[in-house]
Amino acid sequence: MSILAEGVGKKLAKKAKHSDAVMTGILVTKYKMGQIDVEDLEKMAADASRVERCSAAKKVLDAVKDSPDFLRQEAALLANSNDNR
């Protein structure tokens, strides 16, 4: 591989990382604003046709599922579903 090809490969890798970081930030913001929920993130993470969004959604989904807020939300949803029976 020539030096030029290596340089181009590094630029593309750097651009891909930046793009993934931007997409991750967008999805985090949308989640925090309530524009998307966990189900939306799961659908995006499963859609491999849009690689950047899929990767970003997986990262956000992992972070959200580990957060105490998510665990509280899940507990509240379960309590509400049991009350509605």
C-alpha positions as CSV (number, residue, x, y, z in Angstrom):
1,M,0.0,0.0,0.0
2,S,1.4,3.4,-0.9
3,I,1.8,6.2,1.5
4,L,-0.9,8.1,-0.3
5,A,-3.4,5.3,0.0
6,E,-2.6,5.0,3.8
7,G,-3.2,8.7,4.2
8,V,-6.5,8.5,2.4
9,G,-7.5,5.5,4.5
10,K,-6.7,7.3,7.7
11,K,-8.7,10.4,6.6
12,L,-11.7,8.2,5.8
13,A,-11.5,6.4,9.2
14,K,-11.3,9.8,10.9
15,K,-14.2,11.1,9.0
16,A,-16.3,8.0,9.8
17,K,-15.5,8.3,13.5
18,H,-16.5,12.0,13.4
19,S,-19.7,11.2,11.6
20,D,-20.6,8.4,14.0
21,A,-20.0,10.8,16.9
22,V,-22.2,13.4,15.4
23,M,-25.0,10.9,14.8
24,T,-24.6,9.6,18.4
25,G,-25.0,13.1,19.7
26,I,-28.1,13.7,17.6
27,L,-29.8,10.5,18.8
28,V,-28.9,11.3,22.5
29,T,-30.4,14.8,22.1
30,K,-33.6,13.4,20.4
31,Y,-33.9,10.8,23.2
32,K,-33.5,13.4,26.0
33,M,-36.1,15.7,24.3
34,G,-38.6,12.8,24.1
35,Q,-38.6,12.8,20.3
36,I,-37.5,9.1,20.2
37,D,-37.8,6.3,22.8
38,V,-36.1,3.0,23.4
39,E,-38.3,1.2,20.8
40,D,-37.2,3.7,18.2
41,L,-33.5,3.2,19.1
42,E,-34.0,-0.6,18.9
43,K,-35.5,-0.3,15.4
44,M,-32.6,2.0,14.3
45,A,-30.0,-0.4,15.8
46,A,-31.5,-3.3,13.9
47,D,-31.6,-1.5,10.6
48,A,-28.1,-2.3,9.1
49,S,-28.9,-0.5,5.8
50,R,-27.9,2.8,7.5
51,V,-24.6,1.9,9.0
52,E,-23.8,5.2,10.8
53,R,-27.3,5.4,12.4
54,C,-27.3,1.7,13.3
55,S,-23.9,2.0,15.1
56,A,-24.9,5.2,16.9
57,A,-28.2,3.8,17.9
58,K,-26.5,0.7,19.4
59,K,-24.2,3.0,21.5
60,V,-27.0,5.2,22.7
61,L,-29.2,2.1,23.5
62,D,-26.4,0.5,25.5
63,A,-25.9,3.8,27.5
64,V,-29.6,4.3,28.0
65,K,-30.2,0.8,29.2
66,D,-27.4,1.2,31.8
67,S,-28.8,4.5,33.1
68,P,-30.7,4.6,36.4
69,D,-33.4,6.8,34.7
70,F,-34.2,4.0,32.3
71,L,-34.5,1.4,35.1
72,R,-36.9,3.7,36.9
73,Q,-38.9,4.3,33.7
74,E,-39.1,0.5,33.1
75,A,-40.3,-0.1,36.7
76,A,-42.9,2.6,36.4
77,L,-44.2,1.2,33.1
78,L,-44.4,-2.3,34.7
79,A,-46.3,-0.9,37.7
80,N,-48.7,1.0,35.4
81,S,-49.3,-2.1,33.3
82,N,-50.1,-4.1,36.4
83,D,-52.5,-1.5,37.7
84,N,-54.4,-1.4,34.4
85,R,-55.2,-5.2,34.6
